[in-house]
Amino acid sequence: MFSEMMAAPGRGGQPDPVRLRQWFRAALTKKLAVVRMPPAFWVRDPKINPRADHLLWAALLLDDREGVELAASIIAVEHAGQLAEDDLALETHLAAAAEELLALVPAGDRDRLRRQVDRLLAPPETGNHGESRSCRK
């Protein structure tokens, strides 16, 4: 069901935010249980092991910074050998996944979502008084 909901932007729709949040939490719980096991035991069934990029997409659509951070951590775990603990490689992977989502969203919603994505994926920088600032323009 979560995969079907995440396919909605590709059909020109937006998933219902209330249902998306419920399904996101359930999918995140399942995914965290899977990645706690050794990789040899990770199942490929998306009902048990939801796609990490779909988790990221859901967090971006929900404007959920904590969800984005959890999804990014999951992606880092899944691609540990490929990313080799390189923050730049992870950022590149996250940006590519975000671009895939933006390509699916109808043109009328794309600019708003792009600003939201840029804000959520921007590395937090501590400015004056502990405020976070984006380094993107």
N, C-alpha and C positions, 0 to 999 in steps of 0.2 A: 504494500500500500504506500509506503514511504517513497519508493522509486516512482510509482505512478504519480504521486503528488509532486515530485520534483520534475516530472516531465511536463507539467502544466505550462511553464514559461515557453517551452518549445512549441506548444500549441497556441500560443498567443494569449494565455490566461495567467492569472495570478492565483497561487494556492491560498485558500482561506487561512489567515494568520493564526486564528485560534486552533484550528485543527493541525496546522503545520507545526505550531509550538508543541502540541501534545505528541505528535508523531516524531518530532525532532528529539524530544526528551527520551522517548522510548527507543528510538534508533540509536541515540548516543549511548544509552545504557547497554544495549546489545553490543555495540561496537567496542566499548570499553572492556566488556567481558571477553570479547574475542581477542583483542590485542594484548590482554594479560597472559594469554596462553603462548606457548612456543609457536613460532610461525608454521611449523609443520602441521599443527592442528587447526589452523585457520580454515574455516569452511568458506566456500565460494557462494553459497546461497545468500542472495541479498536480503532475504527475510530474516536471516540470522546474523549476517555480516553485511550491514549496509555499506554502500560505497562511501569512502571518505570524502570524495569531492561533492557528493550530494549533501553530506553533513555540513560541509563548508558553505555550499549554496544556501542551505536552509538558514544557517546562522547569519549569512549576509542579508538574505531577504527579511529576516526577523529583526535586523539591526541589533544583533546580540553579540557584543564584544567578547564576553566570556565564552560563548559558543564558538566564535571564530578561533579563539585561542585554543580551546579544546580540540577543535577540528584540525588546526595546524599541528598540534602535538601528535594527534593520531596519524596524520600524513607523514610526519617526521619519523614516527615509529615504523609505519608500513614501508617506508622507503629508506630505512636506516642505512643500508649498504650503498644505495645510489646517491643519497644526499651527503653521505660522509660527514655528518655534523657541520655542514657548511651552511651558515645562515643565509647567505646569498642564494644558494641553490634552493633552499626552502622557500624563500621569498619569491623566486622565479616560478617555482611550482605553484604557489598560491596565486600569484598573479595570472598564470595561465589558466588555472581553474576558474578564477573570477571572470576572465575574458570569455571563457566558454559560456558561463551563465549570462553575461551581458549580451552575447550574440543571440541567445535564445529569447531574450526579453523584447517585447514590442518596442518599436522606436520611440513611442510617446513616453514610455517609462524609463528608457535607457539612461537619460541624463541624470535623473534623480537617483537612480540606483548606482550609477557610476560614482557620483559624489559620496554616496553612502559607503560603497565598496572602498573607495580611496581612503575615506576616514577610518574605516574599520581595519584596513590592512596596513595603514601607516604605522611605522614603528613609533611607539610612544617615546617622547623626549621630555625630560623633566625641565621645564622652564622655571621662571620665577614663581615662587609660592607653590611649587609642586604641581603646576598645571601641565597637562599633556598638550603637546603641539605636534601637528603633522608637518613633515618635511616636504610633503607634496604640495603642488600649487593647483 
